[in-house]
Amino acid sequence: MPESFDFAHAPGHLIRRAQQFAVSVFTERMSTFGVTPVQFAVLNAVMDTPGIDQVTLSNRVAFDAATSGSVIGRLESKGWIRREAHAKDRRRKMLWLTPQGERATLEMKPQVTLVQNQILDSLDVDEQKRLMELLVKLVNVQSST
């Protein structure tokens, strides 16, 4: 008989469960804004880098171009993002927050900070620091391959 596989302690399974928890906390706390974690990531990146092009933005938030494009489209339809063709290369799409998008993003940021704190709340300070170090290491190794 083949050896049993301990799925409950498999890294992939635990990472997926942690991601489900993080999205659940985000969704609950951010329900009044009606944004997803991906949408907030896009808004935050555009706020930090006004006039960023769509391809650079996709790389910065670690999403493929198709996903980023649909997210940007939804944010544009909410009136939070303005998209324009680059003056010299019409294929490049440049992005800015609208005044409404800027206000909304600024209102969201304190709540997102609370979300991040809530996600780590069951860990003591040293565990939080170590988990963050390990997650950064894991993500950096995966993104460099």
ZAGUNU-791371 format. One record per residue (C-alpha): residue in three letters; x, y, z; residue number from 0. Coordinates in Angstrom, 1 decimal. Example, Ala and Ser with C-alpha at 12.3 -4.5 7.8 and 13.67 -1.06 7.14 Angstrom:
! ZAGUNU-791371
<node ALA <12.3 -4.5 7.8> 0>
<node SER <13.7 -1.1 7.1> 1>
//
This chain:
! ZAGUNU-791371
<node MET <0.0 0.0 0.0> 0>
<node PRO <1.4 3.5 -0.9> 1>
<node GLU <2.5 5.7 1.9> 2>
<node SER <-0.1 8.2 3.1> 3>
<node PHE <0.3 11.9 2.0> 4>
<node ASP <-0.2 14.4 4.8> 5>
<node PHE <-2.1 16.9 2.7> 6>
<node ALA <-3.1 19.0 5.8> 7>
<node HIS <0.6 19.9 6.3> 8>
<node ALA <1.6 20.3 2.7> 9>
<node PRO <3.1 23.8 2.0> 10>
<node GLY <1.0 24.4 -1.1> 11>
<node HIS <-2.2 23.6 0.8> 12>
<node LEU <-1.3 25.7 3.8> 13>
<node ILE <-0.3 28.7 1.5> 14>
<node ARG <-3.7 28.4 -0.3> 15>
<node ARG <-5.5 28.3 3.0> 16>
<node ALA <-3.5 31.4 4.3> 17>
<node GLN <-4.4 33.2 1.0> 18>
<node GLN <-8.1 32.3 1.5> 19>
<node PHE <-7.9 33.7 5.0> 20>
<node ALA <-6.2 36.9 3.9> 21>
<node VAL <-8.7 37.5 1.1> 22>
<node SER <-11.6 36.8 3.5> 23>
<node VAL <-10.3 39.4 6.0> 24>
<node PHE <-9.7 41.9 3.2> 25>
<node THR <-13.2 41.4 1.7> 26>
<node GLU <-14.9 41.7 5.0> 27>
<node ARG <-13.1 44.9 6.1> 28>
<node MET <-13.2 46.5 2.7> 29>
<node SER <-16.8 45.7 1.8> 30>
<node THR <-17.9 49.3 1.9> 31>
<node PHE <-15.4 50.2 -0.8> 32>
<node GLY <-16.3 47.3 -3.1> 33>
<node VAL <-12.7 46.5 -4.1> 34>
<node THR <-10.7 43.3 -4.3> 35>
<node PRO <-7.1 43.0 -3.1> 36>
<node VAL <-5.9 43.1 -6.7> 37>
<node GLN <-7.9 46.3 -7.4> 38>
<node PHE <-6.4 47.9 -4.3> 39>
<node ALA <-2.9 46.9 -5.4> 40>
<node VAL <-3.5 48.5 -8.8> 41>
<node LEU <-4.9 51.7 -7.2> 42>
<node ASN <-2.0 51.9 -4.7> 43>
<node ALA <0.6 51.4 -7.4> 44>
<node VAL <-0.9 54.0 -9.7> 45>
<node MET <-1.1 56.4 -6.7> 46>
<node ASP <2.6 55.8 -6.0> 47>
<node THR <3.6 56.2 -9.7> 48>
<node PRO <1.2 58.5 -11.6> 49>
<node GLY <1.5 58.1 -15.3> 50>
<node ILE <2.7 54.5 -15.0> 51>
<node ASP <2.2 52.4 -18.1> 52>
<node GLN <0.0 49.3 -18.0> 53>
<node VAL <2.9 46.8 -18.7> 54>
<node THR <5.1 48.2 -15.9> 55>
<node LEU <2.1 48.3 -13.6> 56>
<node SER <1.4 44.6 -14.3> 57>
<node ASN <4.9 43.7 -13.4> 58>
<node ARG <4.9 45.8 -10.3> 59>
<node VAL <1.7 44.2 -8.9> 60>
<node ALA <2.8 40.7 -10.2> 61>
<node PHE <-0.2 40.0 -12.4> 62>
<node ASP <-0.4 39.0 -16.0> 63>
<node ALA <-1.3 41.7 -18.6> 64>
<node ALA <-4.8 40.2 -19.2> 65>
<node THR <-5.7 40.2 -15.5> 66>
<node SER <-4.4 43.7 -15.0> 67>
<node GLY <-6.2 45.0 -18.1> 68>
<node SER <-9.6 43.7 -16.9> 69>
<node VAL <-8.9 45.1 -13.4> 70>
<node ILE <-8.0 48.5 -14.8> 71>
<node GLY <-11.1 48.4 -17.0> 72>
<node ARG <-13.3 47.9 -13.9> 73>
<node LEU <-11.5 50.7 -12.0> 74>
<node GLU <-11.9 52.9 -15.0> 75>
<node SER <-15.6 52.2 -15.2> 76>
<node LYS <-15.9 53.2 -11.5> 77>
<node GLY <-14.3 56.5 -12.4> 78>
<node TRP <-11.2 55.9 -10.3> 79>
<node ILE <-8.6 55.5 -13.0> 80>
<node ARG <-7.9 57.4 -16.2> 81>
<node ARG <-6.2 55.7 -19.1> 82>
<node GLU <-4.6 57.5 -22.0> 83>
<node ALA <-2.4 56.4 -24.9> 84>
<node HIS <1.2 57.5 -24.7> 85>
<node ALA <1.9 60.5 -26.9> 86>
<node LYS <4.7 58.9 -28.9> 87>
<node ASP <3.7 55.2 -28.7> 88>
<node ARG <-0.1 54.8 -29.0> 89>
<node ARG <0.1 51.2 -28.0> 90>
<node ARG <1.3 52.1 -24.5> 91>
<node LYS <-1.5 52.9 -22.1> 92>
<node MET <-0.6 55.4 -19.3> 93>
<node LEU <-2.6 55.4 -16.1> 94>
<node TRP <-3.5 58.1 -13.5> 95>
<node LEU <-5.9 58.1 -10.6> 96>
<node THR <-8.9 60.5 -11.0> 97>
<node PRO <-9.6 62.9 -8.1> 98>
<node GLN <-12.3 60.5 -7.0> 99>
<node GLY <-9.9 57.5 -7.3> 100>
<node GLU <-7.3 59.3 -5.3> 101>
<node ARG <-9.8 60.1 -2.5> 102>
<node ALA <-11.1 56.5 -2.4> 103>
<node THR <-7.5 55.1 -2.3> 104>
<node LEU <-6.6 57.5 0.5> 105>
<node GLU <-9.7 56.4 2.4> 106>
<node MET <-8.8 52.7 1.9> 107>
<node LYS <-5.2 52.8 3.0> 108>
<node PRO <-5.9 52.9 6.8> 109>
<node GLN <-8.3 50.0 6.4> 110>
<node VAL <-5.8 48.0 4.4> 111>
<node THR <-3.3 48.5 7.2> 112>
<node LEU <-5.8 47.2 9.7> 113>
<node VAL <-6.4 44.2 7.4> 114>
<node GLN <-2.7 43.4 7.3> 115>
<node ASN <-2.5 43.6 11.1> 116>
<node GLN <-5.5 41.4 11.5> 117>
<node ILE <-4.0 38.8 9.2> 118>
<node LEU <-0.9 38.5 11.4> 119>
<node ASP <-2.8 39.1 14.7> 120>
<node SER <-2.5 35.4 15.9> 121>
<node LEU <1.3 35.6 15.8> 122>
<node ASP <3.5 37.3 18.3> 123>
<node VAL <5.8 40.1 17.1> 124>
<node ASP <8.8 37.8 16.5> 125>
<node GLU <6.7 35.3 14.6> 126>
<node GLN <5.2 38.1 12.4> 127>
<node LYS <8.7 39.3 11.6> 128>
<node ARG <9.9 35.8 10.7> 129>
<node LEU <6.9 35.0 8.7> 130>
<node MET <7.3 38.2 6.6> 131>
<node GLU <11.0 37.4 6.1> 132>
<node LEU <10.2 33.9 4.9> 133>
<node LEU <7.3 35.0 2.6> 134>
<node VAL <9.6 37.6 1.0> 135>
<node LYS <12.3 35.0 0.5> 136>
<node LEU <9.8 32.5 -0.9> 137>
<node VAL <8.3 35.1 -3.3> 138>
<node ASN <11.6 36.4 -4.4> 139>
<node VAL <13.0 32.9 -5.2> 140>
<node GLN <9.8 32.1 -7.2> 141>
<node SER <9.9 35.4 -9.1> 142>
<node SER <13.6 35.0 -10.1> 143>
<node THR <13.1 31.5 -11.6> 144>
//
